[in-house]
Amino acid sequence: MVNASPRSGYTLPVFACAAALAAWRWLEQPQLIATVSVDLLIPPETVEIPIEQVAGLGNGMALAIARSDPGDNLDLTRDTPIWAMVEWASPGQAEPVRLEGGEGIGKIMAEGRAAIYQYAQTLITTNLERQLPAKARIRVTIILPEGRALGQRTSNSAFGVVEGLSLLGTAGISQPLSAPDQLEVFRADLKQKSQRHSTLVFCIGENGLDLARKMGVPSDCLLKTANWLGPLLVEAGIQGVQSLLLFGYHGKLIKLAGGIFHTHHHLADARQEILTAHCANQGLPHPHLQQILASPTAEAGLEYLRQLDTTTNSNWVNQVYGAIAEQIDLRSRAYMQTHCDRSVTVGCLLFDRSRQAIVTSSISADLLQPLIQLSDRKK
């Protein structure tokens, strides 16, 4: 019996948008609302999203609740209620829709604002503005009652997001990235793209994809890998890919420097140990090694090295992470040579929680420029 393909669902911003639309419809005219139509924008598709509850909260205010359904994806937001409170705006509001984050929506520490990213912002405001009468002004507050607790089970804090979850995503469809069958979907995507490009860019998650796009890498060269780096490196070799760029958060890609090619933390997690070993190999004094090893996260270890560089006018970040990047390149090439008997050029770029590049390996620098030039020619 052939297993059915994993069922896709929708990303969290879609359900936030649906709840906001339902609350607006109630505010405009109280009514029973079972579903709302949401234009996903990306992809250009309109879908029906169930509404769990909707009610007025007094004069000029309404609340609606949707519930997250990410499909066959091991996503901790499954069945999470998403509330949207819509109210008439205060006098003087210029924009038709003002979007705010309430309880459970994370805050970006560096910017002091709600962690509602571009796709979510555009999705919600565009869908609402299409329904608003001329000159109408509303304020929308998105609330995740369980967001604060769920945020503690994610890597959000590593990216500077605290007190809740992000409304993050670049599209409306949620692919089941953690389901084993999804590996076959990734392989199919890799096979198609390898037929058009000899160089591909592997991105572990949305943050890598976002950074690569901002740097000008063509979307057609990008492949999201989730935690399946090992199998997809082998598949790339089999498909004849000549060179690979690995874009990833340093807390993930650092595992490759230790020979760990499935990066999910449930399987193996030696980030601080790998970072400490490279610090020792570069000559970092023993008291500082103890601090690095005791760091609660790889990000904290990086910040310790940065502070050390600032206070002692040293260059430990570049030394240590330069060595880590070269080791990632070396071990990735060796892994592919061992498992598929192919010689493939591999380079890497590691970024921090602010999506700022920490280090670009020498090979990655050579591979990146032609990709950016390719993107420029297509414009």
N, C-alpha and C positions, 0 to 999 in steps of 0.2 A: 504494500500500500504506500503510495507516494504522499508525503506530508504536504499539507496545504501551505502555501506561502504565508509568511508572517503578516499579520494584519497591521496596516499602518493606522495611525490616529492623527491627532492634531497637537500642535505645540501649545504651551500654556497661554501665550498671548491671544490665541484664537478664542479660548473660553472666557478670558477677561473681556475681549471685545463683544462676545455674545451676551454676557451679563450686562455690559454697558448699554447695548442696543435694547435689551429687554427693559431695563430700568428707564431708559429714555421713552420708550413706547408707553409705559405705564404713566410716566410723568405727563406725557402729551395727552393721553386718554386712558384712564384706568381700565384694564381688560385682562382676561385670562390669556396667558402667553405660554404655549407649550414648546415652541421652537422659534428660532430666529435665523434669518439668512445672513451669512457672513461672506463677504468677498475676501478671499485669502490674499489677493494681490500677487503674492508669490507662493505657488503658481497662480495664474489668472483663472481662478475657479471659485464658484460660489457653492457653499455647502450649508446644510441645515444642522444647527447645533441645538440640542435639547436644553431647555431651561427648567431648573428644578423648582424654583420659587421666585415670585416677584410680588412686591407690595409697596404701598405708599408708606412714608415715614413722617407724615404730617404735611403741612402746606409747602408745596414746591420742592419736594424731595422724594425719591423712590430708590428702592434697593432690589436688586435681582441677584440670583445665585445660579451659577452653572457648575458643572463638576468635570474635572479633568479626565480625559480618556486618551492616553498616548498610544493606544493600540497595543500590539504584542511587543511591548518594550518594557524591560525591567527598570521602570522609571518610578522614583519615589513619590512623584506627584500624582500617581494613579489614584483616582477617586477623590482627589483633594478638592474641597469646595472653593470656588472663586467668587467673591462678592464684588459687585460694582454699585456704588452709590452715586446717583446722578441728581444734581440740584441746579436750580437756576443760578446763574453767576451773579456775583456782586457787581454793582455799578462800576463802570470803568474798565472792565475786562475787555481787552482788545481782540483776542483770538476767539473764534467760535467755540472751541473746545479746549479747556484747560485740564490736563491729565496730571493727577497726583497719586503718589503711593501712600497707602494707609498701613495699618498694622499688618505685619507679615511680609510686606514688600521690602526687600533689602535696601540698604543705603550704601552708596559708593563713598567710602571714607575720603578718598582724595578730592572728591568734587562736592561732597556734602549734598548730594541729590539722590532721589529715588533711583533704584536700579531698574529702570524701564528703558530698554535699549531701542535703537532706531526702528527696527521692524515693528515692535509692539506699539511704539508711539504712532508710527504712520498708519498701521492697521486700524487702530482704534479711532484715531481722529478722522481718517478718511471715510470709514464706514458711517460714523456719526454725522459728519458734516454733510454727507449726501442726503440725510433725512431731516436736517434742521431747517426750519423756516428761515427766510431772509432776516438778518439782524438778530437772530436768536443767539444767546450765549449761555453755555452750561459749564459746570465744573464736574469732573468725573474723578472719583476716588476708588482705586482698586485695592481690595483688601484680601489677604490670604490668612484666614484665622489660624491655620496650622503652619504658616510660613516660617515663623521664628524657630519652632522646634525642628522643622524639616531642614532649615538652613544649616543647623548644626551637624547634619549628616552629609553635607556636601563639601566640596572644596571651595565654596564661595569665598570664605575668609582669605584663602590664598590669593584671590584676585581682588582683595580689598573690599569685598561686599559683606556687610554685617547686618545682623538683626532680621534676617529673612532671606527669601528667595529672590532671584532676578526674574524679570520678564525678558527672557533672552531667547534669541532664535533669529534665523535669517529667512525663514519660510514658514508656511502654515502647516505643512505636512510633517508629522512626527514619524520618522522611520524607526523600526524596532532595532536600534543599534546594538543592544545587548543580547538579543536572541541569537543563538548559534546559527540559525538559518540565514541571518543577515550577512554572515561571512560570504555566502554564495552571491548575494546581491553586490557586495563590495567587489568580489572577483569579476563579476560580469561588467561592472562599471570600469574596473581597471583594464579589462581586456579591450573594451571599446576605445578608451582613451589612449591606450598604448599603440593602437593602430594608426592614430593621428599624430602622436607626439613621442619623440624618443626620450624626452625628459619629463618626469612627472613630479608633483609635489605632494607628499603625504602629510596630512594634517590630522592630529589625533582628535581634535574637537573643534567646536565652533570658534574658540578663541584663535586657534591656528588659522582657520579658514578666513576669519575676519582680518587678521594681520596680513596674510598673504595677499588678499584682495587689495588692501590699502597700499601695499607696497607695489602693486601693479602687476602681479602675477595673473595671467589669463585664467579665467574660471575653468576653461576646458582642460587645463593641466592639473587642476586640483582634485585630490581624492581624499575624502574623509575616511579615516581608518578606525575610529574609536580605539579600542585596546588591542586590535588584531594586527599589530605591526609585524610580528614574526611571519605568520602565514602570508601576509600580503607582500612582504619583501620577497619571499620565495616565489610567489605568483608573478611578481614584476619581472624577476629573472627569467622565469619560464616563458613569459610573453615577449621577451626580447627588449625590454626597456634598457636603454643604455646608461641612463643616469637618473638619480633620485635625490630630491631635496626633502629633508625631514623638518617640518615646522612644528614646534611643540613647546608647551610650558615646561620649564626646566625641571619641575618636580616630577614630570612624567618621563621625559626623554633621558634624564640622568640614569634611569634604570638600565638603558641600553649599554651604558658605559660599564655596567656590572654584569653584562651578559643576560639580562632579563628581557625577553622579547615578547612577553605578554604582559602588558603594563597595568592590568587591573590590580588594585591594592589587595583584593581578597586572595590573589594567587601568590604574590610576592611583593614585598615592600622593604627595600634596603636603601632608601634614598639618603638618609643621614650617614649611614655607614659608607656608602660610595663617595659621598661628598667629603667625608672625613679622611678617607683613604687618599683621595687626590690632594687634599690639603697637606697631608703628611708627606706625600711624594714631592710636593713643591717646597717643602721645608718650613711649613707653618709651625711655630713653637708649640710645645706640648700643652701649655695652659689654654691656648686658643683652640687646639684640637679637642680638648675636653668640652669646651663651650659649643663647638660645632656639633659634636656627637650628641650632646644633651639638648640641642635645639628641637623644639616640638615639631617643626616642619622644615622642609627644604627652603622655603621662602625665608623663614627666620634665620637659617644658616647663611643664606645669601645676604640678608640685611646685616648680620654680624660682620661679615667680611667687608661690606661696604662701609660700615662705621669704622672698622679697623683701618681701612684705607684712608678715610677722612682724618682720623686722629693721628695716624703715624706716617702719613704721606707715602703709603706703600701702594702696591699694585696687585694685591692678592686676588681680587675678583677676576681680572683679566688673565692672570697666571693660571688660577685654578680652573676657571671655566673654559679657558682656551684648551687646557689639557683634557678636560672632560669632553669637549666637542670633538677633538681629534680622536679620542678613544671611541666615541660613538660612531664616527665615520669608519674607523678601522674595524670595530667589532661587527658593524652592520655588513660591511663588505665580506668579512670572513664568514658570517652567518649565511649569507647568500651563496658563497662559494661552497660551503659545506653541504647545504641542503638542496641546492639545485645545480651545482657545478657551473655557475655563471659568474663572470667577472663584471661587476656593475660599479660604476662610480657613484659614491654616496657622500653627500654633504649634509650638514645640519645647521639649523638656526634655533637657538634657545631664547625664550622671552620670559619676562617676569610677570607678576600678577597685574601690572599696569599695561601689559601687552607691549612693553618696550623691550627691544632686543638686548639681550645680555652679551651674546657672543654669536658670531657667524664664523663657522669654520672656513679655512682657506679654500677648500673645495666648494663649499656652498657659495662663497662670494663669486667664484668663477662661473658657477652654473646659474646664479640668480640674474645677472645682468642680461644675458641673451633672452631670458623669459620676459623680463620687463620691456626689452626692446621689441619683442614679438607683440606684446600687448599694445605698445605705442603704434606699431604699424597697422594694427587692426582698427584703430580709432579713426 
